[in-house]
């Protein structure tokens, strides 16, 4: 899906990361079955971001090195529950992930 297709497919209440100009290029899809640890109601559709692209975007936009960007992302973005519409994250290269999942596996990212 392209970013425009993803944005058109969003249900009411789905949340997007801000600032949009930084994080919209990291969008990879939508899912109603996120594979994360949050207490979601079944069938709620949320956006899926590529976690690695989000970290790279933080490195550029905030001038952070990879370690600092990854820590910021893990604590303040991936680790932030803001309700049913909270985005979920896909980790490319994780054996437990597919294009519609986010990962809470024990594999180190």
N, CA, C and O atoms as a GROMACS GRO file, in nm:
protein
  436
    1UNK      N    1   0.084  -0.119   0.000
    1UNK     CA    2   0.000   0.000   0.000
    1UNK      C    3   0.088   0.125   0.000
    1UNK      O    4   0.193   0.129   0.065
    2UNK      N    5   0.045   0.224  -0.072
    2UNK     CA    6   0.115   0.351  -0.068
    2UNK      C    7   0.068   0.430   0.055
    2UNK      O    8  -0.034   0.396   0.116
    3UNK      N    9   0.142   0.532   0.091
    3UNK     CA   10   0.102   0.615   0.205
    3UNK      C   11  -0.037   0.672   0.183
    3UNK      O   12  -0.118   0.673   0.276
    4UNK      N   13  -0.066   0.720   0.063
    4UNK     CA   14  -0.199   0.776   0.035
    4UNK      C   15  -0.308   0.671   0.051
    4UNK      O   16  -0.415   0.701   0.105
    5UNK      N   17  -0.284   0.548   0.005
    5UNK     CA   18  -0.382   0.441   0.020
    5UNK      C   19  -0.404   0.407   0.168
    5UNK      O   20  -0.517   0.381   0.210
    6UNK      N   21  -0.297   0.408   0.245
    6UNK     CA   22  -0.308   0.381   0.388
    6UNK      C   23  -0.392   0.489   0.455
    6UNK      O   24  -0.481   0.458   0.534
    7UNK      N   25  -0.364   0.614   0.423
    7UNK     CA   26  -0.436   0.725   0.486
    7UNK      C   27  -0.584   0.722   0.450
    7UNK      O   28  -0.668   0.756   0.534
    8UNK      N   29  -0.617   0.683   0.329
    8UNK     CA   30  -0.758   0.673   0.288
    8UNK      C   31  -0.827   0.559   0.361
    8UNK      O   32  -0.947   0.568   0.390
    9UNK      N   33  -0.755   0.450   0.391
    9UNK     CA   34  -0.812   0.332   0.454
    9UNK      C   35  -0.829   0.345   0.606
    9UNK      O   36  -0.885   0.256   0.669
   10UNK      N   37  -0.781   0.454   0.664
   10UNK     CA   38  -0.785   0.468   0.809
   10UNK      C   39  -0.927   0.482   0.861
   10UNK      O   40  -1.006   0.560   0.808
   11UNK      N   41  -0.960   0.407   0.964
   11UNK     CA   42  -1.089   0.425   1.028
   11UNK      C   43  -1.086   0.545   1.123
   11UNK      O   44  -0.979   0.592   1.161
   12UNK      N   45  -1.202   0.592   1.160
   12UNK     CA   46  -1.211   0.700   1.257
   12UNK      C   47  -1.147   0.653   1.388
   12UNK      O   48  -1.171   0.541   1.432
   13UNK      N   49  -1.068   0.736   1.448
   13UNK     CA   50  -1.004   0.704   1.575
   13UNK      C   51  -0.865   0.646   1.562
   13UNK      O   52  -0.793   0.636   1.662
   14UNK      N   53  -0.825   0.607   1.440
   14UNK     CA   54  -0.689   0.558   1.423
   14UNK      C   55  -0.593   0.674   1.442
   14UNK      O   56  -0.618   0.785   1.394
   15UNK      N   57  -0.484   0.649   1.510
   15UNK     CA   58  -0.390   0.756   1.542
   15UNK      C   59  -0.266   0.748   1.453
   15UNK      O   60  -0.221   0.640   1.415
   16UNK      N   61  -0.214   0.864   1.421
   16UNK     CA   62  -0.092   0.874   1.341
   16UNK      C   63   0.016   0.941   1.426
   16UNK      O   64  -0.013   1.028   1.509
   17UNK      N   65   0.139   0.899   1.404
   17UNK     CA   66   0.251   0.960   1.476
   17UNK      C   67   0.276   1.102   1.425
   17UNK      O   68   0.260   1.131   1.307
   18UNK      N   69   0.314   1.187   1.517
   18UNK     CA   70   0.348   1.326   1.486
   18UNK      C   71   0.496   1.349   1.512
   18UNK      O   72   0.552   1.287   1.602
   19UNK      N   73   0.558   1.434   1.440
   19UNK     CA   74   0.507   1.512   1.326
   19UNK      C   75   0.489   1.423   1.203
   19UNK      O   76   0.574   1.340   1.171
   20UNK      N   77   0.378   1.444   1.136
   20UNK     CA   78   0.342   1.362   1.022
   20UNK      C   79   0.447   1.364   0.912
   20UNK      O   80   0.471   1.261   0.849
   21UNK      N   81   0.510   1.480   0.888
   21UNK     CA   82   0.609   1.487   0.780
   21UNK      C   83   0.730   1.397   0.808
   21UNK      O   84   0.801   1.357   0.716
   22UNK      N   85   0.754   1.367   0.934
   22UNK     CA   86   0.863   1.277   0.972
   22UNK      C   87   0.819   1.131   0.963
   22UNK      O   88   0.893   1.047   0.911
   23UNK      N   89   0.700   1.100   1.014
   23UNK     CA   90   0.659   0.961   1.029
   23UNK      C   91   0.569   0.904   0.920
   23UNK      O   92   0.563   0.782   0.906
   24UNK      N   93   0.500   0.985   0.842
   24UNK     CA   94   0.416   0.929   0.736
   24UNK      C   95   0.495   0.841   0.638
   24UNK      O   96   0.441   0.740   0.593
   25UNK      N   97   0.620   0.874   0.603
   25UNK     CA   98   0.695   0.786   0.514
   25UNK      C   99   0.726   0.648   0.575
   25UNK      O  100   0.770   0.557   0.504
   26UNK      N  101   0.702   0.632   0.704
   26UNK     CA  102   0.729   0.506   0.773
   26UNK      C  103   0.606   0.415   0.778
   26UNK      O  104   0.615   0.302   0.826
   27UNK      N  105   0.492   0.463   0.729
   27UNK     CA  106   0.370   0.383   0.727
   27UNK      C  107   0.385   0.265   0.632
   27UNK      O  108   0.440   0.279   0.522
   28UNK      N  109   0.336   0.148   0.674
   28UNK     CA  110   0.341   0.030   0.587
   28UNK      C  111   0.205  -0.036   0.567
   28UNK      O  112   0.192  -0.122   0.481
   29UNK      N  113   0.104   0.003   0.644
   29UNK     CA  114  -0.028  -0.058   0.625
   29UNK      C  115  -0.122  -0.030   0.740
   29UNK      O  116  -0.097   0.055   0.825
   30UNK      N  117  -0.231  -0.106   0.740
   30UNK     CA  118  -0.329  -0.105   0.847
   30UNK      C  119  -0.358  -0.249   0.884
   30UNK      O  120  -0.342  -0.339   0.801
   31UNK      N  121  -0.400  -0.271   1.007
   31UNK     CA  122  -0.437  -0.407   1.050
   31UNK      C  123  -0.545  -0.401   1.156
   31UNK      O  124  -0.551  -0.308   1.235
   32UNK      N  125  -0.630  -0.503   1.156
   32UNK     CA  126  -0.729  -0.518   1.263
   32UNK      C  127  -0.686  -0.630   1.358
   32UNK      O  128  -0.760  -0.666   1.450
   33UNK      N  129  -0.566  -0.684   1.335
   33UNK     CA  130  -0.513  -0.790   1.421
   33UNK      C  131  -0.367  -0.763   1.457
   33UNK      O  132  -0.279  -0.841   1.421
   34UNK      N  133  -0.341  -0.653   1.528
   34UNK     CA  134  -0.202  -0.623   1.564
   34UNK      C  135  -0.147  -0.728   1.659
   34UNK      O  136  -0.216  -0.775   1.749
   35UNK      N  137  -0.023  -0.765   1.638
   35UNK     CA  138   0.045  -0.863   1.721
   35UNK      C  139   0.132  -0.788   1.821
   35UNK      O  140   0.255  -0.789   1.811
   36UNK      N  141   0.068  -0.722   1.916
   36UNK     CA  142   0.142  -0.650   2.019
   36UNK      C  143   0.083  -0.680   2.156
   36UNK      O  144  -0.011  -0.758   2.168
   37UNK      N  145   0.138  -0.619   2.258
   37UNK     CA  146   0.100  -0.649   2.395
   37UNK      C  147  -0.011  -0.560   2.452
   37UNK      O  148  -0.047  -0.573   2.569
   38UNK      N  149  -0.064  -0.471   2.372
   38UNK     CA  150  -0.162  -0.377   2.424
   38UNK      C  151  -0.300  -0.443   2.441
   38UNK      O  152  -0.334  -0.537   2.370
   39UNK      N  153  -0.378  -0.393   2.538
   39UNK     CA  154  -0.511  -0.449   2.566
   39UNK      C  155  -0.615  -0.396   2.467
   39UNK      O  156  -0.698  -0.312   2.502
   40UNK      N  157  -0.610  -0.446   2.346
   40UNK     CA  158  -0.698  -0.395   2.241
   40UNK      C  159  -0.829  -0.473   2.236
   40UNK      O  160  -0.836  -0.590   2.271
   41UNK      N  161  -0.932  -0.404   2.190
   41UNK     CA  162  -1.057  -0.468   2.160
   41UNK      C  163  -1.041  -0.537   2.025
   41UNK      O  164  -0.984  -0.480   1.932
   42UNK      N  165  -1.091  -0.658   2.014
   42UNK     CA  166  -1.080  -0.733   1.889
   42UNK      C  167  -1.144  -0.657   1.774
   42UNK      O  168  -1.253  -0.601   1.788
   43UNK      N  169  -1.075  -0.655   1.661
   43UNK     CA  170  -1.129  -0.595   1.540
   43UNK      C  171  -1.105  -0.446   1.523
   43UNK      O  172  -1.151  -0.389   1.424
   44UNK      N  173  -1.035  -0.381   1.616
   44UNK     CA  174  -1.005  -0.239   1.601
   44UNK      C  175  -0.891  -0.225   1.500
   44UNK      O  176  -0.785  -0.286   1.517
   45UNK      N  177  -0.912  -0.146   1.397
   45UNK     CA  178  -0.811  -0.128   1.293
   45UNK      C  179  -0.718  -0.012   1.330
   45UNK      O  180  -0.763   0.097   1.365
   46UNK      N  181  -0.587  -0.038   1.320
   46UNK     CA  182  -0.486   0.062   1.352
   46UNK      C  183  -0.383   0.066   1.240
   46UNK      O  184  -0.375  -0.025   1.157
   47UNK      N  185  -0.305   0.173   1.237
   47UNK     CA  186  -0.198   0.184   1.138
   47UNK      C  187  -0.077   0.103   1.183
   47UNK      O  188  -0.055   0.081   1.302
   48UNK      N  189   0.000   0.061   1.084
   48UNK     CA  190   0.124  -0.014   1.109
   48UNK      C  191   0.239   0.069   1.054
   48UNK      O  192   0.238   0.112   0.939
   49UNK      N  193   0.339   0.090   1.138
   49UNK     CA  194   0.460   0.160   1.098
   49UNK      C  195   0.577   0.062   1.096
   49UNK      O  196   0.580  -0.034   1.172
   50UNK      N  197   0.672   0.087   1.008
   50UNK     CA  198   0.797   0.013   1.004
   50UNK      C  199   0.884   0.071   1.116
   50UNK      O  200   0.924   0.187   1.109
   51UNK      N  201   0.913  -0.008   1.217
   51UNK     CA  202   0.988   0.039   1.334
   51UNK      C  203   1.128   0.088   1.296
   51UNK      O  204   1.173   0.191   1.348
   52UNK      N  205   1.195   0.017   1.208
   52UNK     CA  206   1.330   0.058   1.169
   52UNK      C  207   1.328   0.192   1.095
   52UNK      O  208   1.417   0.275   1.116
   53UNK      N  209   1.228   0.213   1.010
   53UNK     CA  210   1.216   0.342   0.942
   53UNK      C  211   1.187   0.454   1.041
   53UNK      O  212   1.236   0.566   1.025
   54UNK      N  213   1.108   0.424   1.144
   54UNK     CA  214   1.080   0.525   1.247
   54UNK      C  215   1.208   0.566   1.319
   54UNK      O  216   1.230   0.684   1.345
   55UNK      N  217   1.292   0.469   1.351
   55UNK     CA  218   1.418   0.499   1.418
   55UNK      C  219   1.507   0.582   1.326
   55UNK      O  220   1.569   0.680   1.369
   56UNK      N  221   1.514   0.544   1.199
   56UNK     CA  222   1.593   0.622   1.103
   56UNK      C  223   1.539   0.764   1.090
   56UNK      O  224   1.616   0.859   1.081
   57UNK      N  225   1.406   0.779   1.090
   57UNK     CA  226   1.345   0.912   1.081
   57UNK      C  227   1.381   0.996   1.203
   57UNK      O  228   1.407   1.116   1.190
   58UNK      N  229   1.383   0.936   1.320
   58UNK     CA  230   1.423   1.009   1.441
   58UNK      C  231   1.570   1.050   1.436
   58UNK      O  232   1.606   1.159   1.482
   59UNK      N  233   1.653   0.965   1.380
   59UNK     CA  234   1.795   1.000   1.367
   59UNK      C  235   1.811   1.126   1.284
   59UNK      O  236   1.888   1.216   1.319
   60UNK      N  237   1.738   1.134   1.174
   60UNK     CA  238   1.748   1.249   1.084
   60UNK      C  239   1.680   1.372   1.145
   60UNK      O  240   1.740   1.479   1.153
   61UNK      N  241   1.555   1.356   1.188
   61UNK     CA  242   1.479   1.473   1.233
   61UNK      C  243   1.529   1.532   1.365
   61UNK      O  244   1.521   1.653   1.386
   62UNK      N  245   1.582   1.446   1.453
   62UNK     CA  246   1.626   1.493   1.584
   62UNK      C  247   1.777   1.498   1.599
   62UNK      O  248   1.828   1.542   1.702
   63UNK      N  249   1.849   1.452   1.496
   63UNK     CA  250   1.994   1.453   1.502
   63UNK      C  251   2.050   1.355   1.604
   63UNK      O  252   2.155   1.380   1.664
   64UNK      N  253   1.981   1.242   1.624
   64UNK     CA  254   2.023   1.143   1.723
   64UNK      C  255   2.108   1.035   1.658
   64UNK      O  256   2.095   1.007   1.539
   65UNK      N  257   2.196   0.973   1.738
   65UNK     CA  258   2.265   0.855   1.686
   65UNK      C  259   2.168   0.737   1.695
   65UNK      O  260   2.061   0.749   1.754
   66UNK      N  261   2.206   0.624   1.637
   66UNK     CA  262   2.113   0.511   1.628
   66UNK      C  263   2.070   0.461   1.767
   66UNK      O  264   1.953   0.431   1.787
   67UNK      N  265   2.163   0.452   1.860
   67UNK     CA  266   2.130   0.403   1.994
   67UNK      C  267   2.029   0.495   2.064
   67UNK      O  268   1.932   0.448   2.124
   68UNK      N  269   2.053   0.625   2.058
   68UNK     CA  270   1.962   0.721   2.122
   68UNK      C  271   1.825   0.721   2.055
   68UNK      O  272   1.722   0.728   2.122
   69UNK      N  273   1.823   0.713   1.922
   69UNK     CA  274   1.697   0.710   1.849
   69UNK      C  275   1.619   0.584   1.882
   69UNK      O  276   1.497   0.589   1.900
   70UNK      N  277   1.686   0.470   1.889
   70UNK     CA  278   1.620   0.343   1.922
   70UNK      C  279   1.563   0.347   2.063
   70UNK      O  280   1.452   0.298   2.086
   71UNK      N  281   1.638   0.404   2.156
   71UNK     CA  282   1.588   0.414   2.294
   71UNK      C  283   1.466   0.506   2.300
   71UNK      O  284   1.366   0.473   2.363
   72UNK      N  285   1.475   0.622   2.235
   72UNK     CA  286   1.363   0.716   2.232
   72UNK      C  287   1.239   0.648   2.173
   72UNK      O  288   1.130   0.658   2.228
   73UNK      N  289   1.257   0.580   2.060
   73UNK     CA  290   1.147   0.512   1.994
   73UNK      C  291   1.085   0.406   2.085
   73UNK      O  292   0.963   0.400   2.099
   74UNK      N  293   1.169   0.322   2.146
   74UNK     CA  294   1.119   0.213   2.230
   74UNK      C  295   1.039   0.265   2.349
   74UNK      O  296   0.933   0.210   2.380
   75UNK      N  297   1.088   0.367   2.413
   75UNK     CA  298   1.022   0.419   2.533
   75UNK      C  299   0.904   0.509   2.499
   75UNK      O  300   0.795   0.493   2.555
   76UNK      N  301   0.925   0.604   2.409
   76UNK     CA  302   0.827   0.711   2.388
   76UNK      C  303   0.731   0.690   2.272
   76UNK      O  304   0.631   0.761   2.261
   77UNK      N  305   0.757   0.595   2.188
   77UNK     CA  306   0.671   0.573   2.072
   77UNK      C  307   0.611   0.434   2.077
   77UNK      O  308   0.490   0.419   2.097
   78UNK      N  309   0.693   0.333   2.059
   78UNK     CA  310   0.644   0.195   2.064
   78UNK      C  311   0.587   0.162   2.202
   78UNK      O  312   0.493   0.084   2.214
   79UNK      N  313   0.643   0.221   2.305
   79UNK     CA  314   0.602   0.192   2.442
   79UNK      C  315   0.491   0.280   2.496
   79UNK      O  316   0.463   0.276   2.616
   80UNK      N  317   0.428   0.359   2.411
   80UNK     CA  318   0.325   0.452   2.459
   80UNK      C  319   0.185   0.407   2.418
   80UNK      O  320   0.152   0.407   2.299
   81UNK      N  321   0.104   0.369   2.515
   81UNK     CA  322  -0.035   0.334   2.490
   81UNK      C  323  -0.118   0.461   2.505
   81UNK      O  324  -0.118   0.525   2.610
   82UNK      N  325  -0.189   0.497   2.398
   82UNK     CA  326  -0.273   0.617   2.402
   82UNK      C  327  -0.417   0.585   2.362
   82UNK      O  328  -0.489   0.672   2.314
   83UNK      N  329  -0.457   0.462   2.384
   83UNK     CA  330  -0.594   0.421   2.356
   83UNK      C  331  -0.604   0.324   2.241
   83UNK      O  332  -0.504   0.284   2.181
   84UNK      N  333  -0.726   0.285   2.210
   84UNK     CA  334  -0.756   0.183   2.110
   84UNK      C  335  -0.691   0.210   1.974
   84UNK      O  336  -0.654   0.115   1.904
   85UNK      N  337  -0.677   0.335   1.937
   85UNK     CA  338  -0.620   0.368   1.806
   85UNK      C  339  -0.469   0.372   1.802
   85UNK      O  340  -0.411   0.410   1.700
   86UNK      N  341  -0.403   0.335   1.912
   86UNK     CA  342  -0.257   0.337   1.918
   86UNK      C  343  -0.198   0.258   1.803
   86UNK      O  344  -0.237   0.144   1.781
   87UNK      N  345  -0.105   0.317   1.729
   87UNK     CA  346  -0.042   0.244   1.618
   87UNK      C  347   0.034   0.121   1.666
   87UNK      O  348   0.065   0.107   1.784
   88UNK      N  349   0.061   0.033   1.573
   88UNK     CA  350   0.143  -0.084   1.601
   88UNK      C  351   0.265  -0.080   1.509
   88UNK      O  352   0.268  -0.003   1.413
   89UNK      N  353   0.364  -0.162   1.538
   89UNK     CA  354   0.492  -0.153   1.469
   89UNK      C  355   0.539  -0.288   1.417
   89UNK      O  356   0.527  -0.390   1.485
   90UNK      N  357   0.592  -0.285   1.297
   90UNK     CA  358   0.646  -0.401   1.228
   90UNK      C  359   0.798  -0.390   1.229
   90UNK      O  360   0.853  -0.284   1.199
   91UNK      N  361   0.866  -0.499   1.265
   91UNK     CA  362   1.012  -0.503   1.267
   91UNK      C  363   1.060  -0.587   1.150
   91UNK      O  364   1.054  -0.710   1.158
   92UNK      N  365   1.108  -0.527   1.042
   92UNK     CA  366   1.159  -0.605   0.928
   92UNK      C  367   1.272  -0.697   0.973
   92UNK      O  368   1.354  -0.661   1.058
   93UNK      N  369   1.274  -0.814   0.916
   93UNK     CA  370   1.382  -0.907   0.947
   93UNK      C  371   1.358  -0.991   1.070
   93UNK      O  372   1.439  -1.079   1.100
   94UNK      N  373   1.251  -0.968   1.143
   94UNK     CA  374   1.220  -1.050   1.260
   94UNK      C  375   1.147  -1.175   1.212
   94UNK      O  376   1.048  -1.165   1.140
   95UNK      N  377   1.195  -1.290   1.251
   95UNK     CA  378   1.136  -1.417   1.207
   95UNK      C  379   0.992  -1.433   1.255
   95UNK      O  380   0.915  -1.507   1.194
   96UNK      N  381   0.955  -1.364   1.364
   96UNK     CA  382   0.819  -1.376   1.415
   96UNK      C  383   0.724  -1.275   1.353
   96UNK      O  384   0.604  -1.275   1.383
   97UNK      N  385   0.775  -1.189   1.265
   97UNK     CA  386   0.694  -1.083   1.208
   97UNK      C  387   0.657  -1.112   1.063
   97UNK      O  388   0.728  -1.182   0.991
   98UNK      N  389   0.545  -1.058   1.022
   98UNK     CA  390   0.509  -1.051   0.882
   98UNK      C  391   0.468  -0.908   0.856
   98UNK      O  392   0.478  -0.825   0.947
   99UNK      N  393   0.424  -0.876   0.738
   99UNK     CA  394   0.401  -0.735   0.707
   99UNK      C  395   0.289  -0.671   0.786
   99UNK      O  396   0.279  -0.548   0.788
  100UNK      N  397   0.204  -0.749   0.850
  100UNK     CA  398   0.094  -0.691   0.926
  100UNK      C  399   0.110  -0.705   1.076
  100UNK      O  400   0.012  -0.692   1.151
  101UNK      N  401   0.231  -0.733   1.122
  101UNK     CA  402   0.244  -0.754   1.266
  101UNK      C  403   0.338  -0.653   1.328
  101UNK      O  404   0.418  -0.588   1.261
  102UNK      N  405   0.326  -0.643   1.457
  102UNK     CA  406   0.425  -0.572   1.536
  102UNK      C  407   0.482  -0.676   1.629
  102UNK      O  408   0.420  -0.780   1.652
  103UNK      N  409   0.596  -0.651   1.682
  103UNK     CA  410   0.665  -0.760   1.749
  103UNK      C  411   0.693  -0.733   1.894
  103UNK      O  412   0.748  -0.629   1.931
  104UNK      N  413   0.654  -0.827   1.976
  104UNK     CA  414   0.692  -0.827   2.116
  104UNK      C  415   0.767  -0.955   2.145
  104UNK      O  416   0.770  -1.002   2.259
  105UNK      N  417   0.828  -1.012   2.043
  105UNK     CA  418   0.902  -1.137   2.059
  105UNK      C  419   1.029  -1.112   2.140
  105UNK      O  420   1.064  -0.998   2.170
  106UNK      N  421   1.095  -1.219   2.174
  106UNK     CA  422   1.215  -1.206   2.254
  106UNK      C  423   1.339  -1.179   2.169
  106UNK      O  424   1.448  -1.159   2.222
  107UNK      N  425   1.322  -1.177   2.038
  107UNK     CA  426   1.435  -1.151   1.950
  107UNK      C  427   1.480  -1.006   1.965
  107UNK      O  428   1.397  -0.916   1.974
  108UNK      N  429   1.609  -0.985   1.969
  108UNK     CA  430   1.662  -0.849   1.982
  108UNK      C  431   1.647  -0.776   1.850
  108UNK      O  432   1.683  -0.830   1.745
  109UNK      N  433   1.596  -0.657   1.854
  109UNK     CA  434   1.582  -0.576   1.732
  109UNK      C  435   1.694  -0.480   1.728
  109UNK      O  436   1.704  -0.400   1.635
   0.00000   0.00000   0.00000
